[in-house]
Amino acid sequence: MKALVPAHTKMVMLAGVDDCDTPGDIDAARAALATRRDSAHRVGHDDPYSTTDGSAPGTSGDATFGTGSTEIAGSGRGTPGHSGSSEVGDLPAAFAVGNSGPATSDDSATSDTGTTVPVTTAQPVAGTHPPHHAGIREPAADAALPLDRAREALRESLSRLPGRHCELTAARGGALATPITALGALPRFDVSAMDGYAVRGDGPWELRADIGFAGGQRPDGLHPGEAVRIATGAQVPEGTTRVLRDEFARYDGRLHRLPDTPQRSDIRRRGEDRTPGDVIAPAGCAVTAALVSAAAAVEVTTAAVRGPVRARIVMTGDEIRSTGPLQAGQTRDSIGPILPVLLAAQGVRTLDQVHLRDTSHGFDQVLATATDCDLLVVVGATGGGAADQLRGALDRARARILVPRLALRPGGSTVAAELPSATTVLGLPGNPFAAVATLIALTPAIVTGRTGAHPPPPLIGPLHNATEISGPVTRIVPARSANDSGGWIGDPTVRTAHLGGLVDRDGVVIVPADAHDGAPVEFVPVPR
């Protein structure tokens, strides 16, 4: 949650009404929001702003949080800290990495670490972007989209990433831009499917001394009445009529087939599974470990792909601190460290993670420099209060709003948009549970929209206690498996200020309004 406050003002973390779940929390949020709006006119752009440890700008503060994280001033000025991990990518110049001097009076970035290496970004394919509308403003507060419609908007309206040709092992999390077709046959030659004997004729057979091993030299051709020992995967000798399994054979100086055993041949013929030109996977298929393996089996190691989606995570608010002792009015960042894990489970790669301090033009700088990532995930500052600035910055950036709000509790203040640069912006509520629940509910649709991946089918099953959970608005709550009876059991109430409700749960369920016990609901697993 963002707040622009003078340095001497005590900061209090306020929850947005749409992101609360219990009636008591909702009433408290409404009262706090009204008080905050009444006093908003007293906050001026020239007030001194406190850093994450309560000190004045330019003094030592909370330098970094998490591997690959950097604290930045919203104006682009760096704060004392150290550089993030090179494994997660380089920050754009506006985000100062490493130890920097006192904040300057302008909005430029400063850093003592030398030059930064920009992330190479492929330019969007011409003609693939839906038209941007100049100065689109946030729709009315009641223009909240149902979750299904929000997902549909993201899948169908986001700009596709440009296609690129690369090694499939480097594209996991992306999707095929064109189909993959086999370059070779599978199997490449006739091979034994079992350990046993390659035989010719009806038997009994004379057993030769040589043995056929997988990867070894092919045994000499068989004459009628001959057999040779052979291993699974070995190329069968020329003239082989069948492979006799070990368990179907008996040897007493000659090789015999046991009576009452199946008359079958355990030979995999050349091209039995794939022939050159066969389609292995269509365009839009997700690049998974299984796809990489299936393609390699037919001599395909590279392909045209889109993605994977590359994300920058922005944590907001001076009251948030990731490490070190908490000062008055501060709270611990409890979800920043886990967001890369949650995104990775959806195929999204986190380039870097930054902390945006409360400044008057912080979000303008963040949006202006978000050209080297495909997805900007912003946590906090999405509500309708005077201190929640993301929506105004999206307006000034001429962003195209796709999801103004969600008809979902918690998570109603979520916003999704596309910048003129085609970068997707996902603004999440500041409440930890609301942020995580909406992130895992919407990210697959964003990945589909950006990469063209086929949308994964939802997991649907009965919710046995739907009546005590459902209300006038769709809810998203923790749930556990009902085990023997199948389906799920959800939690009627959830505290949104932390993730304690997910500790021993399998995931979350999306409960429609006015649902009855046994109603089919969608289950979204929470990555572990």
PyMOL commands that set and color helices and strands:
alter all, ss='L'
color gray80, all
select helices_A, chain A and resi 17-19+23-38+40-42+86-88+147-157+168-170+246-248+289-296+336-344+362-368+390-396+432-451+466-469+483-485+500-502
alter helices_A, ss='H'
color red, helices_A
select strands_A, chain A and resi 69-72+164-167+175-176+180-181+191-192+196-199+206-212+226-230+242-245+249-251+255-257+267-268+279-281+302-306+310-316+320-321+331-332+349-356+375-379+400-403+415-418+424-428+459-463+475-481+488-490+507-511+519-525
alter strands_A, ss='S'
color yellow, strands_A
deselect
rebuild
show_as cartoon
